[in-house]
Amino acid sequence: MTAIDERYAALGGPKGFLGQPVGPEMPTPDTVGRFRHFQGGSIYWHPATDAHEVHGRIRDKWSSLGWETSHLGYPLTDETGTPDGTGRFNHFQGGSIYWHP
């Protein structure tokens, strides 16, 4: 079982918010990391960051910037709620993406 499989299982597997996989686990362009896309998001793994999920509008923004090849790099956290309970964020190696309605 890979770190991505373990994270997926911890998040509820196919019955969780990520849903079913839409493809196999694949290497990232740098050949160091790995990723897998799901119906409701993605999980990315790198030996320096471990496996973390990204979904929703934050995933859309990160995708538009170039995924892990962008200045943000790999995710350091799963998507997390902001202290006010309204917004969401992910931290990445090179910065953070915040979402608020």
GIWONOR-V816082 format. One record per pair of residues at least 12 apart in sequence whose C-alpha atoms are under 10 Angstrom apart, sorted by the first residue. I is the first residue (numbers start at 1). GAP is how many residues later the second one is. Records with the same first field share a line. If there is no record, write none. Layout:
I=GAP / GAP
This chain:
2=23 / 32 / 43 / 49
3=31 / 40 / 41 / 42 / 43 / 44 / 47 / 48 / 49
4=21 / 30 / 31 / 32 / 38 / 39 / 40 / 41 / 42 / 46 / 47 / 48 / 49
5=20 / 31 / 38 / 46
6=45
7=36 / 37 / 38 / 43 / 44 / 45 / 46
8=12 / 13 / 28 / 30 / 34 / 35 / 43 / 44 / 45
11=42
14=24 / 25
16=24
17=21 / 22 / 23 / 24 / 38
18=19 / 20 / 21 / 22 / 23 / 24 / 25 / 35 / 36 / 37
19=18 / 19 / 20 / 21 / 22
20=17 / 18 / 19 / 20 / 21
21=15 / 16 / 17 / 18 / 19 / 20 / 21
22=14 / 15 / 16 / 17 / 18 / 19 / 20
23=12 / 13 / 14 / 15 / 16
24=12 / 13 / 14
25=12 / 18 / 19
26=18
27=17 / 18 / 19
28=16 / 17 / 18 / 39 / 40 / 41
29=39 / 40
30=38 / 39
31=15
32=13 / 14 / 15 / 16
33=12 / 13 / 14 / 15 / 16 / 17 / 18 / 35 / 41
34=12 / 13 / 17
35=16 / 17 / 18
36=17
37=16 / 17 / 18
38=17
39=16
40=13 / 14 / 15 / 16 / 19
41=12 / 13 / 14 / 15 / 16 / 17 / 18 / 19
42=12 / 13 / 14 / 17
43=12 / 32 / 35
44=23 / 24 / 30 / 31 / 32 / 34
45=29 / 30 / 31
46=22 / 27 / 28 / 29 / 30
48=26 / 28 / 45
49=25 / 26 / 27 / 28 / 43 / 44
50=24 / 25 / 26 / 27
51=23 / 24 / 25 / 26 / 27
52=22 / 23 / 24 / 25 / 26 / 27 / 38 / 40
53=22 / 23 / 24 / 25 / 26 / 37
54=21 / 23 / 24 / 25 / 26 / 35 / 36
55=23 / 24 / 35
56=23 / 32 / 43
57=31 / 32 / 40 / 41 / 42 / 43
58=21 / 30 / 31 / 32 / 38 / 39 / 40 / 41
59=20 / 31 / 38
61=36 / 37 / 38
62=12 / 13 / 28 / 30 / 34 / 35
68=24 / 25 / 26
70=24
71=21 / 22 / 23 / 24
72=19 / 20 / 21 / 22 / 23 / 24 / 25
73=18 / 19 / 20 / 21 / 22
74=17 / 18 / 19 / 20 / 21
75=15 / 16 / 17 / 18 / 19 / 20 / 21
76=14 / 15 / 16 / 17 / 18 / 19 / 20
77=12 / 13 / 14 / 15 / 16 / 19
78=12 / 13 / 14
79=12 / 18 / 19
80=18
81=17 / 18 / 19
82=16 / 17 / 18
85=15
86=13 / 14 / 15
87=12 / 13 / 14
88=12 / 13
